[in-house]
Amino acid sequence: MYYVPEGTERCGFYECAACGTRFLDVKVMPRMVCPYCGEQPDMELGPDDALPDVKEDAVLLEVIEGAENVEKYDTLLSLAVTGGDYSWI
């Protein structure tokens, strides 16, 4: 599969408010950092450094449960990314 490992039973369906990308992730949380436009902050801080801003732009739209439903969503989303090219399957 394209977004999540084969046999995943439960995942989150997210949409990023900043870039508009929709994706699946095995982590299910209300908001998360977008893997496409967001960056995980570098938490190695020095004594003079300020805490970095964490932008959690990806919002959970739906929790997908069941291996068949996860596979269906993964296939549909990956076809949108690959432009309908089935050669990667």
C-alpha positions as CSV (number, residue, x, y, z in Angstrom):
1,M,0.0,0.0,0.0
2,Y,1.0,3.6,-0.5
3,Y,0.4,5.5,2.8
4,V,0.1,2.8,5.5
5,P,1.7,-0.7,5.9
6,E,-0.1,-3.7,4.5
7,G,-2.7,-5.1,6.9
8,T,-3.3,-1.9,8.8
9,E,-6.6,-2.2,10.7
10,R,-7.0,1.4,11.9
11,C,-5.7,4.7,10.6
12,G,-6.5,8.4,10.4
13,F,-7.6,10.3,7.3
14,Y,-6.2,13.8,7.4
15,E,-6.3,17.0,5.4
16,C,-3.7,19.8,5.8
17,A,-5.1,23.3,6.1
18,A,-1.9,24.9,4.7
19,C,-1.2,22.8,1.6
20,G,-4.6,21.0,1.1
21,T,-3.0,17.6,0.9
22,R,-5.1,14.6,2.1
23,F,-3.3,11.6,3.4
24,L,-3.5,8.5,5.7
25,D,-1.4,8.0,8.8
26,V,-1.3,5.1,11.3
27,K,-1.3,7.7,14.2
28,V,-4.8,8.8,15.1
29,M,-4.9,12.2,16.8
30,P,-7.0,15.3,16.3
31,R,-4.2,17.4,14.8
32,M,-0.7,16.6,13.6
33,V,2.2,18.1,11.7
34,C,1.7,17.7,7.9
35,P,4.4,15.3,6.5
36,Y,4.4,17.3,3.2
37,C,4.6,20.9,4.2
38,G,5.3,20.9,7.9
39,E,8.5,20.3,9.7
40,Q,9.1,18.6,13.0
41,P,10.9,21.1,15.3
42,D,14.5,20.5,16.3
43,M,14.2,20.0,20.1
44,E,17.9,20.3,20.8
45,L,17.8,23.7,22.4
46,G,20.7,25.7,23.8
47,P,20.5,28.0,26.8
48,D,19.7,31.1,24.6
49,D,17.3,29.4,22.2
50,A,13.5,29.9,22.2
51,L,11.1,27.0,22.0
52,P,10.2,26.3,18.3
53,D,6.7,26.8,17.0
54,V,5.0,23.6,16.1
55,K,2.4,24.0,13.4
56,E,-0.1,21.2,13.5
57,D,-1.9,22.0,10.2
58,A,-3.2,18.5,9.4
59,V,-6.7,17.9,10.8
60,L,-8.3,14.5,11.4
61,L,-11.3,14.2,9.1
62,E,-12.2,10.6,9.8
63,V,-11.0,7.4,11.6
64,I,-10.9,4.5,9.1
65,E,-11.3,1.1,10.7
66,G,-11.2,-2.3,9.1
67,A,-8.5,-3.7,6.8
68,E,-10.7,-3.5,3.7
69,N,-11.7,0.1,4.3
70,V,-8.1,1.2,5.0
71,E,-7.0,-0.6,1.8
72,K,-9.8,1.1,-0.2
73,Y,-9.0,4.6,1.1
74,D,-5.2,4.0,0.5
75,T,-5.9,2.9,-3.1
76,L,-8.1,5.8,-3.9
77,L,-5.8,8.4,-2.4
78,S,-2.7,6.9,-4.0
79,L,-4.4,6.9,-7.5
80,A,-4.9,10.7,-7.0
81,V,-1.2,11.1,-6.3
82,T,0.1,8.8,-9.1
83,G,-2.4,10.1,-11.6
84,G,-4.1,6.8,-12.1
85,D,-0.9,4.9,-12.9
86,Y,-1.4,1.3,-11.8
87,S,2.2,0.2,-12.5
88,W,3.3,0.8,-8.8
89,I,0.7,-1.8,-7.6
